Amino acid sequence: MSSDGMHIEQLVVAQGGERLDLYLTAQLGDVTRSQITKWIAAGLVTVNDKAVKAGYRLSVGDTIQILRPLAPIAQLEPLPIPLEVLYQDADCLIVNKPAGLVVHPAAGHHQDTLVNILIARYPELIPLFESAEGGHRRGIVHRLDRDTSGLLMVARHEDAWRALQAQFKARQVSKTYLALLYGRMKEATGQVDAPLGRDPRNRKRMAVVAEGRRALTEYRVREFLYDARGEYTLVEVHLYTGRTHQIRVHMAYINHPVVGDSVYGRRKPSLACPRQFLHAHRLGFRRLSDGQWIEVESPLPDDLQKVLDGLKTG
């Protein structure tokens, strides 16, 4: 909700012990620690309805309320270029996002995003995306990194956006990715249950941190591959939570980083790959109109398939 040009956000602390400013920096993601400190000093942040300092140590169950100033929303410009839509109904679309495409406007990308392409094809989405509270994100049900390709769900109206987000939060949506990892996995199946938060040494990165939010990733080996330089494993990855960079961080954490990942991967890659080998392959959800289970698949794009074609199986 909003009031007088401000947007009210509320968070409930699940794990205590962290400073308020560090906690908010990790949770909000799109706001710098410096800006959060200014909000706290200005009285725009309260804990249990009381003003506190930036260094306040949080406890489990604390309720944080943020009166967040709304940033000016620029008018969106349609970008009429092709976009593959694999499913649509009256409530949502599932598009096949190409690698390299930013999902919504952000610094350095204001008119060349998926949102701009969508409003060129579906102009009725403009009021939804231009909502001040949404910051051009309203309507985007979940997210994919810029260099991750594959299936992305978009709501066609506000009620659908809220209902579909509720499915994601209740973990009723099935999300399966394909990833090529360095090394040969020892187990055919497994899971990584490790909390994620901002890396204290580099706030632009995510990391496994004790005070982070719970993150659960499950994987299943599809194929073992190799070449003269090493061994690799193609896996299906199923997400039970949707944390930022979750698959990339979790796979690096178990010493099987995603091939082509320039942030969390190997410093000296042994396999040439045009980008991180990560593709949103399958998406399943309950259709809002009748509750029917819908499942959509996207095959590997050519750039990633070419990498596999250059490897041997076994």
N, C-alpha and C positions, 0 to 999 in steps of 0.2 A: 504494500500500500504506500501512498505518498501523502505528503502534507506540505503545502507552501513551498514547492520546489525541492522537497526533500523526500527521500525514499527510506522507509523504515525496514530494517532487517533485524531478525532475531536469531540467535544461536544458543543452543544448550550444550554445555561442555560435557563431553563423554569421558575424557581423561584429564585429570587435574595436574597441577604442578608447573605449568608453563606460564611465562610472562604474558600479560594481556596483549601487548603490542606484537610479540612474536606469533602468538596464537592467531590473531586476526590477519597478519601478513600471510600466514600459511593457508588460512581458510578462505580468504577473499581472493587471493591469487592475482587479481588485476589491479591491486592498489599497493603502492610502495609503503614500506615501513615508515618512512618520513611523513607521508600523508596521513597515515593512521595515527601517528603520534600527534599531529596537529589536530585531528578530530578529537582525540582523547583530551588534549589540553583545552579545546574549545567547549568541552562538555557535551559533545555529540555522541559519546559512547558511555553507557552506564552498565554496571554489573549488579544484578538484583535490584534495579531501580536506583542505584547510588553511583555518583561520580567517583571514579577512582583514578589512580595514576597509571602511566604506561607500564610500570614495573610490577603492577599488582599480580600476585600469584593466584591463578585460577584453581578452583576446586570442582570436583565432579558435581554436576547438577547446577552450576552457576548459569544464570540466564543473562546473556549479553544482548543489549539492544543498541543498534547503530542507527543514528539519524544521518543518513548519507546524502550529501548534496548531489543533485542530479546533474550530470554533465550535459552540455548542449548536444542535441541530436541533429546531425547534419541530414539534409534531405538526400534520400537514396536515388541513385541514377540507375535505370535499367541497363543491363548488359546482355544484348540479344545474341548469345552464342549457344551452340548445341549443349544439351544436358540429357543424359540417359536416365529416364524415369522407369524403374522396374515394377513399381506398384503404386496404385492410387485409388482412393475412395473419397467419399465426401468429407472425411475427417483428416486424412493425412496423405503424404507422399513418401515413397522411399526411393531415393535417388542413388545413383552410382557415382560417388564423388571421385574425380581423378586426383592423382597425387599432384602436389604443388598448388592446389587451390585452397585458399583460406576460406573458412566457413562464413564468418561474419566480419563486418568492418572493424578494423583495429588500427593501431599506429602503423603507418606505411601502407595500409591497404584499406582504402575508403570506398572505391567504386569498382574493384576487380575481384569481388568475392562471390561465393555461392549465393548469398542473399541477393546480390545484384542480378545474377542470372535468373534466379527464381522469380523475381518481380517482373522481369521482362516476359516470362512465359505465363505467369499467373499474377496479373496486376491486382487481383482482389486481395493479395497478401500484403500489399503496401501498408494499409492501416495497422496491421498486426506487427510488422517489422519496425514501423516508425513510432511505435509506442515509446514514450519517454522513459517509462520505468524499465522497459526491456533492453534499452540500449542496443537496438537492432538484433537482440538475441531472442526476443520473444518469438516463438514459432519454431525455433531450433530445439528439438526435444533432447538431443544428446550431442556429443561433440566427437570430432576426429581431428587428429593433428594434421597440420598442413601437408606433410609428406606421407600420410597414411591414406591409402585409397580404400574405396569400398562403400558399403551401405550406410546411409544416413537417413534418419527419419525426420520429417518436417511436418508440423501441424498446419492445418489449413484454416483454423479459427481458434480463438482463445480458449474456449471450453475444451476443445480437443487437446490443445497444448497442455493444459493443466491435468487432464485425465491421463494422457500418455506419459507425462512426467511422473505421475503417481504410480503408473505401472513400473517404470524404471526404479523408482525409490523403493517400491515393495518387492523388487527383484523378481518381477513376473515376466520380464522380457529376457529372451535368450539371445546372447551376443557371442558369436564365434568368429575368431580371427585365424588367418593362416600366417605363420611366421617361420622364417628360416633362421636357425640358431647356430652359433659356432659350437663345435664339439659334438660328441655322440652321447645322447642322454642315456643314463644307466637304466632308468625305469621306463616302461611303456606308457605309464600314466603317473600323474603326480599333481601336487598342488603347492602353491606358495601362499602362506597366510602370514603376511608381514605388514605392519602399519606404514603408511606413506605420509610424508609431509615435505615441506620445503627443506632443501639441503642447507644446514646452518652455515656451510662454508661458501655456498653459492646460491643465493635466493632465487635465481632463474631456473635452477634444476630441482628435481624432486629426488627424494632418497628414502630409504628405510630408516625411520626414526622412531624411538620409543614412544614419543608423545604424538605421533601422527594418527591419522584416521585409519580404521581397519580396512585392509585391502586383501581380497581373496581371489586368486587366479588359479585356474585348473588347466592342465595341459594333457594332450594325448599325442603320442608319436604317430605320424603318418608314414614317414619314410626316412631311412638313413641314406645319406649321400656323401660323396667324397670326390676329391681331385688330388693332384700331386701335392697341393699345399696343405691339405688338412681334411678333417671330417666335419660334417654338418648334419643337423636334424631338422626336418620339416615337421612342424607340429600344428595341431589345432589347439587354439587357446580359447577357453570359455571364461568370461568375466562374470563374477558374482557381484562385484562392486565396480564403480566407474570412476576411479581416481585418475587425476592427470598423469599421463605417461605410465600408467600402471603396468602394462605388459613389458614395456622397455626396461623399466626399473627392476621389476621382479625377475626378469630373465637374466639381467646383468648381476643381480644379487645372488643367483644360484650358479654364477660363472658360466652361463650360456647366453651371452648377449645377442641381441638381434643383429643379423648381418646388415651392414650398411648404415647402422645407427651412429651418427657422428657425435652425438652427445653422451650416450651411455655405453657405446660399443668400444671396440678395440681401437687403441691409438694408431696402430699400424695394421690396417685391414689386410687379410691375406686373400680375400675374395672380392673381385670387382663387382660392385652393385650400385646402380644409379641413385639409390635412395635407401631408406630403411625398408627392409623386407617385411612389411606388415600390411595386411589387407583384411578389411572387414568383410568376411566371406558370407556369413549367414546371420539373418535377423528374424526372430520369431516374436510375435506379440498377439494379444487378444484384440480383435477388431472391435471398435467401440460400438458399432451399430447393433451387433448381435452376439458378441462374445466368442465368435469363431476364432480358432487358432490359425494365424496366417504366418507362413514362413517363406522368406525370400532369400535367394542365393545369388551371389555375384562371383563368377570365375576369376582366377588370377588374371590381371592385366598383362599385356604383352611384355612390358619391361621386366616384370618379375618372372614370368614364365621363361623368358630367355636366359635368365640366370640359372634356373633349374635345368634347362636343356643343356647347359654347359657342364653339368655334373654327372657323375656315374652313381648308380644305385648299389646299395649293398652295405 
